[in-house]
């Protein structure tokens, strides 16, 4: 399945999300902590998309975004924290 990950960001907080048929089926939310850090605080994937690596794709999108913007992350969300522990190639983004 081709997955289109979208992003909303208002400069204070934002989210990466996946929509299917106009309905949001997965999201990972974050909040800015100062000008150079974000806090990932929540990741949720619907039953429809569970087990397809969608959560990983959301974290991957966030890492690309952070590299683009020169941001670091504090992963408070247990899922995101586990991904950052597992994927050493993302460790350059940890605050």
KOLGU-4560 file (N, C-alpha, C; in nm, 3 decimals, padded with zeros to 5 digits):
<recs>
<n_xx: 00.084 n_yy: -00.119 n_zz: 00.000 ca_xx: 00.000 ca_yy: 00.000 ca_zz: 00.000 c_xx: 00.089 c_yy: 00.125 c_zz: 00.000 mol: A seq: 1 type: UNK>
<n_xx: 00.058 n_yy: 00.217 n_zz: -00.090 ca_xx: 00.131 ca_yy: 00.344 ca_zz: -00.094 c_xx: 00.073 c_yy: 00.431 c_zz: 00.017 mol: A seq: 2 type: UNK>
<n_xx: 00.163 n_yy: 00.481 n_zz: 00.100 ca_xx: 00.116 ca_yy: 00.561 ca_zz: 00.211 c_xx: 00.162 c_yy: 00.703 c_zz: 00.197 mol: A seq: 3 type: UNK>
<n_xx: 00.068 n_yy: 00.794 n_zz: 00.202 ca_xx: 00.100 ca_yy: 00.934 ca_zz: 00.190 c_xx: 00.095 c_yy: 00.996 c_zz: 00.329 mol: A seq: 4 type: UNK>
<n_xx: 00.211 n_yy: 01.032 n_zz: 00.381 ca_xx: 00.216 ca_yy: 01.092 ca_zz: 00.514 c_xx: 00.208 c_yy: 01.243 c_zz: 00.499 mol: A seq: 5 type: UNK>
<n_xx: 00.111 n_yy: 01.301 n_zz: 00.565 ca_xx: 00.091 ca_yy: 01.445 ca_zz: 00.560 c_xx: 00.140 c_yy: 01.508 c_zz: 00.688 mol: A seq: 6 type: UNK>
<n_xx: 00.159 n_yy: 01.639 n_zz: 00.683 ca_xx: 00.206 ca_yy: 01.710 ca_zz: 00.802 c_xx: 00.128 c_yy: 01.839 c_zz: 00.817 mol: A seq: 7 type: UNK>
<n_xx: 00.095 n_yy: 01.870 n_zz: 00.941 ca_xx: 00.041 ca_yy: 02.001 ca_zz: 00.977 c_xx: 00.133 c_yy: 02.058 c_zz: 01.083 mol: A seq: 8 type: UNK>
<n_xx: 00.162 n_yy: 02.188 n_zz: 01.075 ca_xx: 00.253 ca_yy: 02.250 ca_zz: 01.171 c_xx: 00.216 c_yy: 02.398 c_zz: 01.182 mol: A seq: 9 type: UNK>
<n_xx: 00.187 n_yy: 02.444 n_zz: 01.304 ca_xx: 00.149 ca_yy: 02.585 ca_zz: 01.320 c_xx: 00.259 c_yy: 02.666 c_zz: 01.389 mol: A seq: 10 type: UNK>
<n_xx: 00.379 n_yy: 02.606 n_zz: 01.399 ca_xx: 00.490 ca_yy: 02.677 ca_zz: 01.462 c_xx: 00.500 c_yy: 02.654 c_zz: 01.612 mol: A seq: 11 type: UNK>
<n_xx: 00.393 n_yy: 02.603 n_zz: 01.673 ca_xx: 00.395 ca_yy: 02.570 ca_zz: 01.816 c_xx: 00.383 c_yy: 02.420 c_zz: 01.835 mol: A seq: 12 type: UNK>
<n_xx: 00.297 n_yy: 02.360 n_zz: 01.754 ca_xx: 00.279 ca_yy: 02.215 ca_zz: 01.759 c_xx: 00.243 c_yy: 02.166 c_zz: 01.620 mol: A seq: 13 type: UNK>
<n_xx: 00.244 n_yy: 02.036 n_zz: 01.605 ca_xx: 00.212 ca_yy: 01.981 ca_zz: 01.474 c_xx: 00.187 c_yy: 01.833 c_zz: 01.483 mol: A seq: 14 type: UNK>
<n_xx: 00.166 n_yy: 01.775 n_zz: 01.365 ca_xx: 00.145 ca_yy: 01.631 ca_zz: 01.360 c_xx: 00.178 c_yy: 01.579 c_zz: 01.221 mol: A seq: 15 type: UNK>
<n_xx: 00.216 n_yy: 01.453 n_zz: 01.219 ca_xx: 00.230 ca_yy: 01.377 ca_zz: 01.096 c_xx: 00.114 c_yy: 01.280 c_zz: 01.098 mol: A seq: 16 type: UNK>
<n_xx: 00.047 n_yy: 01.263 n_zz: 00.985 ca_xx: -00.070 ca_yy: 01.177 ca_zz: 00.986 c_xx: -00.095 c_yy: 01.110 c_zz: 00.853 mol: A seq: 17 type: UNK>
<n_xx: -00.177 n_yy: 01.007 n_zz: 00.856 ca_xx: -00.215 ca_yy: 00.931 ca_zz: 00.737 c_xx: -00.367 c_yy: 00.933 c_zz: 00.728 mol: A seq: 18 type: UNK>
<n_xx: -00.417 n_yy: 00.966 n_zz: 00.610 ca_xx: -00.561 ca_yy: 00.963 ca_zz: 00.586 c_xx: -00.592 c_yy: 00.856 c_zz: 00.484 mol: A seq: 19 type: UNK>
<n_xx: -00.700 n_yy: 00.786 n_zz: 00.507 ca_xx: -00.754 ca_yy: 00.691 ca_zz: 00.409 c_xx: -00.898 c_yy: 00.730 c_zz: 00.385 mol: A seq: 20 type: UNK>
<n_xx: -00.934 n_yy: 00.749 n_zz: 00.259 ca_xx: -01.072 ca_yy: 00.787 ca_zz: 00.224 c_xx: -01.119 c_yy: 00.907 c_zz: 00.306 mol: A seq: 21 type: UNK>
<n_xx: -01.031 n_yy: 01.006 n_zz: 00.322 ca_xx: -01.068 ca_yy: 01.128 ca_zz: 00.391 c_xx: -01.075 c_yy: 01.120 c_zz: 00.543 mol: A seq: 22 type: UNK>
<n_xx: -01.039 n_yy: 01.003 n_zz: 00.597 ca_xx: -01.046 ca_yy: 00.985 ca_zz: 00.742 c_xx: -00.905 c_yy: 00.963 c_zz: 00.797 mol: A seq: 23 type: UNK>
<n_xx: -00.870 n_yy: 01.034 n_zz: 00.905 ca_xx: -00.738 ca_yy: 01.016 ca_zz: 00.965 c_xx: -00.731 c_yy: 00.880 c_zz: 01.034 mol: A seq: 24 type: UNK>
<n_xx: -00.632 n_yy: 00.799 n_zz: 00.992 ca_xx: -00.619 ca_yy: 00.662 ca_zz: 01.046 c_xx: -00.493 c_yy: 00.644 c_zz: 01.130 mol: A seq: 25 type: UNK>
<n_xx: -00.403 n_yy: 00.742 n_zz: 01.128 ca_xx: -00.282 ca_yy: 00.734 ca_zz: 01.209 c_xx: -00.228 c_yy: 00.874 c_zz: 01.230 mol: A seq: 26 type: UNK>
<n_xx: -00.170 n_yy: 00.896 n_zz: 01.349 ca_xx: -00.108 ca_yy: 01.027 ca_zz: 01.373 c_xx: 00.002 c_yy: 01.017 c_zz: 01.476 mol: A seq: 27 type: UNK>
<n_xx: 00.096 n_yy: 01.111 n_zz: 01.464 ca_xx: 00.199 ca_yy: 01.129 ca_zz: 01.564 c_xx: 00.207 c_yy: 01.278 c_zz: 01.588 mol: A seq: 28 type: UNK>
<n_xx: 00.185 n_yy: 01.319 n_zz: 01.713 ca_xx: 00.180 ca_yy: 01.461 ca_zz: 01.743 c_xx: 00.309 c_yy: 01.506 c_zz: 01.812 mol: A seq: 29 type: UNK>
<n_xx: 00.340 n_yy: 01.635 n_zz: 01.793 ca_xx: 00.459 ca_yy: 01.691 ca_zz: 01.856 c_xx: 00.435 c_yy: 01.836 c_zz: 01.894 mol: A seq: 30 type: UNK>
<n_xx: 00.517 n_yy: 01.883 n_zz: 01.987 ca_xx: 00.511 ca_yy: 02.020 ca_zz: 02.035 c_xx: 00.653 c_yy: 02.076 c_zz: 02.031 mol: A seq: 31 type: UNK>
<n_xx: 00.666 n_yy: 02.201 n_zz: 01.993 ca_xx: 00.799 ca_yy: 02.263 ca_zz: 01.995 c_xx: 00.841 c_yy: 02.291 c_zz: 02.138 mol: A seq: 32 type: UNK>
<n_xx: 00.970 n_yy: 02.269 n_zz: 02.166 ca_xx: 01.029 ca_yy: 02.303 ca_zz: 02.296 c_xx: 01.141 c_yy: 02.401 c_zz: 02.263 mol: A seq: 33 type: UNK>
<n_xx: 01.109 n_yy: 02.528 n_zz: 02.262 ca_xx: 01.207 ca_yy: 02.627 ca_zz: 02.218 c_xx: 01.215 c_yy: 02.626 c_zz: 02.066 mol: A seq: 34 type: UNK>
<n_xx: 01.321 n_yy: 02.686 n_zz: 02.012 ca_xx: 01.329 ca_yy: 02.701 ca_zz: 01.866 c_xx: 01.401 c_yy: 02.585 c_zz: 01.798 mol: A seq: 35 type: UNK>
<n_xx: 01.464 n_yy: 02.496 n_zz: 01.876 ca_xx: 01.547 ca_yy: 02.394 ca_zz: 01.812 c_xx: 01.513 c_yy: 02.251 c_zz: 01.851 mol: A seq: 36 type: UNK>
<n_xx: 01.400 n_yy: 02.233 n_zz: 01.923 ca_xx: 01.363 ca_yy: 02.098 ca_zz: 01.967 c_xx: 01.213 c_yy: 02.077 c_zz: 01.951 mol: A seq: 37 type: UNK>
<n_xx: 01.177 n_yy: 01.950 n_zz: 01.928 ca_xx: 01.036 ca_yy: 01.913 ca_zz: 01.936 c_xx: 01.024 c_yy: 01.796 c_zz: 02.034 mol: A seq: 38 type: UNK>
<n_xx: 00.905 n_yy: 01.786 n_zz: 02.091 ca_xx: 00.873 ca_yy: 01.675 ca_zz: 02.181 c_xx: 00.766 c_yy: 01.592 c_zz: 02.110 mol: A seq: 39 type: UNK>
<n_xx: 00.797 n_yy: 01.467 n_zz: 02.082 ca_xx: 00.696 ca_yy: 01.377 ca_zz: 02.026 c_xx: 00.619 c_yy: 01.323 c_zz: 02.146 mol: A seq: 40 type: UNK>
<n_xx: 00.489 n_yy: 01.354 n_zz: 02.151 ca_xx: 00.414 ca_yy: 01.319 ca_zz: 02.272 c_xx: 00.309 c_yy: 01.210 c_zz: 02.253 mol: A seq: 41 type: UNK>
<n_xx: 00.279 n_yy: 01.174 n_zz: 02.129 ca_xx: 00.170 ca_yy: 01.077 ca_zz: 02.111 c_xx: 00.179 c_yy: 01.016 c_zz: 01.971 mol: A seq: 42 type: UNK>
<n_xx: 00.159 n_yy: 00.885 n_zz: 01.965 ca_xx: 00.149 ca_yy: 00.816 ca_zz: 01.836 c_xx: 00.030 c_yy: 00.723 c_zz: 01.845 mol: A seq: 43 type: UNK>
<n_xx: -00.052 n_yy: 00.726 n_zz: 01.744 ca_xx: -00.171 ca_yy: 00.640 ca_zz: 01.742 c_xx: -00.195 c_yy: 00.590 c_zz: 01.600 mol: A seq: 44 type: UNK>
<n_xx: -00.220 n_yy: 00.459 n_zz: 01.589 ca_xx: -00.248 ca_yy: 00.397 ca_zz: 01.460 c_xx: -00.377 c_yy: 00.318 c_zz: 01.475 mol: A seq: 45 type: UNK>
<n_xx: -00.469 n_yy: 00.339 n_zz: 01.382 ca_xx: -00.599 ca_yy: 00.270 ca_zz: 01.389 c_xx: -00.584 c_yy: 00.120 c_zz: 01.365 mol: A seq: 46 type: UNK>
<n_xx: -00.685 n_yy: 00.047 n_zz: 01.407 ca_xx: -00.687 ca_yy: -00.099 ca_zz: 01.386 c_xx: -00.667 c_yy: -00.132 c_zz: 01.238 mol: A seq: 47 type: UNK>
<n_xx: -00.724 n_yy: -00.050 n_zz: 01.153 ca_xx: -00.718 ca_yy: -00.072 ca_zz: 01.008 c_xx: -00.574 c_yy: -00.078 c_zz: 00.957 mol: A seq: 48 type: UNK>
<n_xx: -00.485 n_yy: -00.001 n_zz: 01.020 ca_xx: -00.346 ca_yy: 00.008 ca_zz: 00.971 c_xx: -00.244 c_yy: -00.060 c_zz: 01.061 mol: A seq: 49 type: UNK>
<n_xx: -00.290 n_yy: -00.117 n_zz: 01.173 ca_xx: -00.196 ca_yy: -00.182 ca_zz: 01.267 c_xx: -00.115 c_yy: -00.292 c_zz: 01.196 mol: A seq: 50 type: UNK>
<n_xx: 00.010 n_yy: -00.307 n_zz: 01.238 ca_xx: 00.093 ca_yy: -00.416 ca_zz: 01.186 c_xx: 00.150 c_yy: -00.391 c_zz: 01.048 mol: A seq: 51 type: UNK>
<n_xx: 00.137 n_yy: -00.267 n_zz: 00.996 ca_xx: 00.189 ca_yy: -00.238 ca_zz: 00.862 c_xx: 00.308 c_yy: -00.142 c_zz: 00.866 mol: A seq: 52 type: UNK>
<n_xx: 00.363 n_yy: -00.120 n_zz: 00.984 ca_xx: 00.480 ca_yy: -00.033 ca_zz: 00.995 c_xx: 00.448 c_yy: 00.115 c_zz: 00.983 mol: A seq: 53 type: UNK>
<n_xx: 00.322 n_yy: 00.149 n_zz: 01.001 ca_xx: 00.281 ca_yy: 00.289 ca_zz: 00.985 c_xx: 00.345 c_yy: 00.377 c_zz: 01.092 mol: A seq: 54 type: UNK>
<n_xx: 00.350 n_yy: 00.331 n_zz: 01.215 ca_xx: 00.414 ca_yy: 00.407 ca_zz: 01.322 c_xx: 00.559 c_yy: 00.439 c_zz: 01.289 mol: A seq: 55 type: UNK>
<n_xx: 00.630 n_yy: 00.339 n_zz: 01.235 ca_xx: 00.770 ca_yy: 00.361 ca_zz: 01.195 c_xx: 00.778 c_yy: 00.468 c_zz: 01.086 mol: A seq: 56 type: UNK>
<n_xx: 00.685 n_yy: 00.462 n_zz: 00.991 ca_xx: 00.685 ca_yy: 00.560 ca_zz: 00.881 c_xx: 00.661 c_yy: 00.702 c_zz: 00.934 mol: A seq: 57 type: UNK>
<n_xx: 00.576 n_yy: 00.714 n_zz: 01.036 ca_xx: 00.552 ca_yy: 00.846 ca_zz: 01.096 c_xx: 00.680 c_yy: 00.898 c_zz: 01.161 mol: A seq: 58 type: UNK>
<n_xx: 00.752 n_yy: 00.811 n_zz: 01.233 ca_xx: 00.877 ca_yy: 00.853 ca_zz: 01.297 c_xx: 00.979 c_yy: 00.890 c_zz: 01.189 mol: A seq: 59 type: UNK>
<n_xx: 00.985 n_yy: 00.810 n_zz: 01.083 ca_xx: 01.078 ca_yy: 00.838 ca_zz: 00.972 c_xx: 01.050 c_yy: 00.976 c_zz: 00.911 mol: A seq: 60 type: UNK>
<n_xx: 00.923 n_yy: 01.007 n_zz: 00.891 ca_xx: 00.885 ca_yy: 01.139 ca_zz: 00.836 c_xx: 00.929 c_yy: 01.250 c_zz: 00.931 mol: A seq: 61 type: UNK>
<n_xx: 00.912 n_yy: 01.227 n_zz: 01.061 ca_xx: 00.953 ca_yy: 01.327 ca_zz: 01.160 c_xx: 01.105 c_yy: 01.347 c_zz: 01.157 mol: A seq: 62 type: UNK>
<n_xx: 01.181 n_yy: 01.238 n_zz: 01.143 ca_xx: 01.327 ca_yy: 01.248 ca_zz: 01.139 c_xx: 01.371 c_yy: 01.329 c_zz: 01.016 mol: A seq: 63 type: UNK>
<n_xx: 01.309 n_yy: 01.304 n_zz: 00.901 ca_xx: 01.342 ca_yy: 01.381 ca_zz: 00.780 c_xx: 01.312 c_yy: 01.528 c_zz: 00.801 mol: A seq: 64 type: UNK>
<n_xx: 01.198 n_yy: 01.557 n_zz: 00.859 ca_xx: 01.158 ca_yy: 01.695 ca_zz: 00.888 c_xx: 01.260 c_yy: 01.761 c_zz: 00.981 mol: A seq: 65 type: UNK>
<n_xx: 01.299 n_yy: 01.690 n_zz: 01.087 ca_xx: 01.394 ca_yy: 01.746 ca_zz: 01.183 c_xx: 01.531 c_yy: 01.769 c_zz: 01.120 mol: A seq: 66 type: UNK>
<n_xx: 01.575 n_yy: 01.678 n_zz: 01.033 ca_xx: 01.703 ca_yy: 01.697 ca_zz: 00.966 c_xx: 01.697 c_yy: 01.819 c_zz: 00.874 mol: A seq: 67 type: UNK>
<n_xx: 01.586 n_yy: 01.836 n_zz: 00.805 ca_xx: 01.566 ca_yy: 01.952 ca_zz: 00.717 c_xx: 01.576 c_yy: 02.082 c_zz: 00.796 mol: A seq: 68 type: UNK>
<n_xx: 01.514 n_yy: 02.084 n_zz: 00.913 ca_xx: 01.501 ca_yy: 02.207 ca_zz: 00.991 c_xx: 01.609 c_yy: 02.222 c_zz: 01.099 mol: A seq: 69 type: UNK>
<n_xx: 01.697 n_yy: 02.123 n_zz: 01.112 ca_xx: 01.801 ca_yy: 02.129 ca_zz: 01.215 c_xx: 01.746 c_yy: 02.117 c_zz: 01.356 mol: A seq: 70 type: UNK>
<n_xx: 01.641 n_yy: 02.037 n_zz: 01.373 ca_xx: 01.577 ca_yy: 02.020 ca_zz: 01.504 c_xx: 01.623 c_yy: 01.891 c_zz: 01.571 mol: A seq: 71 type: UNK>
<n_xx: 01.616 n_yy: 01.891 n_zz: 01.703 ca_xx: 01.640 ca_yy: 01.770 ca_zz: 01.782 c_xx: 01.507 c_yy: 01.726 c_zz: 01.843 mol: A seq: 72 type: UNK>
<n_xx: 01.504 n_yy: 01.606 n_zz: 01.900 ca_xx: 01.378 ca_yy: 01.554 ca_zz: 01.952 c_xx: 01.392 c_yy: 01.502 c_zz: 02.095 mol: A seq: 73 type: UNK>
<n_xx: 01.285 n_yy: 01.517 n_zz: 02.170 ca_xx: 01.269 ca_yy: 01.451 ca_zz: 02.299 c_xx: 01.148 c_yy: 01.358 c_zz: 02.280 mol: A seq: 74 type: UNK>
<n_xx: 01.171 n_yy: 01.228 n_zz: 02.263 ca_xx: 01.059 ca_yy: 01.137 ca_zz: 02.238 c_xx: 00.992 c_yy: 01.092 c_zz: 02.368 mol: A seq: 75 type: UNK>
<n_xx: 00.892 n_yy: 01.165 n_zz: 02.413 ca_xx: 00.820 ca_yy: 01.127 ca_zz: 02.536 c_xx: 00.720 c_yy: 01.015 c_zz: 02.510 mol: A seq: 76 type: UNK>
<n_xx: 00.671 n_yy: 01.006 n_zz: 02.389 ca_xx: 00.579 ca_yy: 00.897 ca_zz: 02.352 c_xx: 00.655 c_yy: 00.765 c_zz: 02.361 mol: A seq: 77 type: UNK>
<n_xx: 00.603 n_yy: 00.666 n_zz: 02.435 ca_xx: 00.675 ca_yy: 00.538 ca_zz: 02.450 c_xx: 00.708 c_yy: 00.470 c_zz: 02.318 mol: A seq: 78 type: UNK>
<n_xx: 00.617 n_yy: 00.476 n_zz: 02.222 ca_xx: 00.643 ca_yy: 00.413 ca_zz: 02.092 c_xx: 00.761 c_yy: 00.482 c_zz: 02.022 mol: A seq: 79 type: UNK>
<n_xx: 00.754 n_yy: 00.616 n_zz: 02.014 ca_xx: 00.862 ca_yy: 00.690 ca_zz: 01.947 c_xx: 00.995 c_yy: 00.667 c_zz: 02.018 mol: A seq: 80 type: UNK>
<n_xx: 00.993 n_yy: 00.666 n_zz: 02.151 ca_xx: 01.116 ca_yy: 00.643 ca_zz: 02.228 c_xx: 01.176 c_yy: 00.507 c_zz: 02.193 mol: A seq: 81 type: UNK>
<n_xx: 01.090 n_yy: 00.407 n_zz: 02.178 ca_xx: 01.137 ca_yy: 00.271 ca_zz: 02.144 c_xx: 01.199 c_yy: 00.270 c_zz: 02.004 mol: A seq: 82 type: UNK>
<n_xx: 01.138 n_yy: 00.342 n_zz: 01.911 ca_xx: 01.192 ca_yy: 00.347 ca_zz: 01.774 c_xx: 01.329 c_yy: 00.415 c_zz: 01.774 mol: A seq: 83 type: UNK>
<n_xx: 01.342 n_yy: 00.525 n_zz: 01.848 ca_xx: 01.471 ca_yy: 00.594 ca_zz: 01.853 c_xx: 01.578 c_yy: 00.507 c_zz: 01.918 mol: A seq: 84 type: UNK>
<n_xx: 01.540 n_yy: 00.423 n_zz: 02.014 ca_xx: 01.636 ca_yy: 00.331 ca_zz: 02.076 c_xx: 01.681 c_yy: 00.225 c_zz: 01.975 mol: A seq: 85 type: UNK>
<n_xx: 01.586 n_yy: 00.176 n_zz: 01.898 ca_xx: 01.611 ca_yy: 00.066 ca_zz: 01.805 c_xx: 01.688 c_yy: 00.111 c_zz: 01.681 mol: A seq: 86 type: UNK>
<n_xx: 01.655 n_yy: 00.228 n_zz: 01.631 ca_xx: 01.712 ca_yy: 00.276 ca_zz: 01.503 c_xx: 01.826 c_yy: 00.373 c_zz: 01.532 mol: A seq: 87 type: UNK>
<n_xx: 01.947 n_yy: 00.319 n_zz: 01.535 ca_xx: 02.063 ca_yy: 00.401 ca_zz: 01.569 c_xx: 02.089 c_yy: 00.510 c_zz: 01.466 mol: A seq: 88 type: UNK>
<n_xx: 02.041 n_yy: 00.490 n_zz: 01.342 ca_xx: 02.062 ca_yy: 00.592 ca_zz: 01.239 c_xx: 01.982 c_yy: 00.719 c_zz: 01.268 mol: A seq: 89 type: UNK>
<n_xx: 01.891 n_yy: 00.714 n_zz: 01.366 ca_xx: 01.815 ca_yy: 00.834 ca_zz: 01.404 c_xx: 01.876 c_yy: 00.905 c_zz: 01.524 mol: A seq: 90 type: UNK>
<n_xx: 01.979 n_yy: 00.848 n_zz: 01.582 ca_xx: 02.031 ca_yy: 00.900 ca_zz: 01.709 c_xx: 02.087 c_yy: 01.042 c_zz: 01.697 mol: A seq: 91 type: UNK>
<n_xx: 02.119 n_yy: 01.085 n_zz: 01.575 ca_xx: 02.169 ca_yy: 01.222 ca_zz: 01.557 c_xx: 02.062 c_yy: 01.327 c_zz: 01.587 mol: A seq: 92 type: UNK>
<n_xx: 01.938 n_yy: 01.284 n_zz: 01.598 ca_xx: 01.828 ca_yy: 01.378 ca_zz: 01.624 c_xx: 01.791 c_yy: 01.387 c_zz: 01.772 mol: A seq: 93 type: UNK>
<n_xx: 01.843 n_yy: 01.297 n_zz: 01.853 ca_xx: 01.806 ca_yy: 01.297 ca_zz: 01.996 c_xx: 01.865 c_yy: 01.417 c_zz: 02.068 mol: A seq: 94 type: UNK>
<n_xx: 01.782 n_yy: 01.481 n_zz: 02.149 ca_xx: 01.828 ca_yy: 01.599 ca_zz: 02.224 c_xx: 01.912 c_yy: 01.556 c_zz: 02.343 mol: A seq: 95 type: UNK>
</recs>
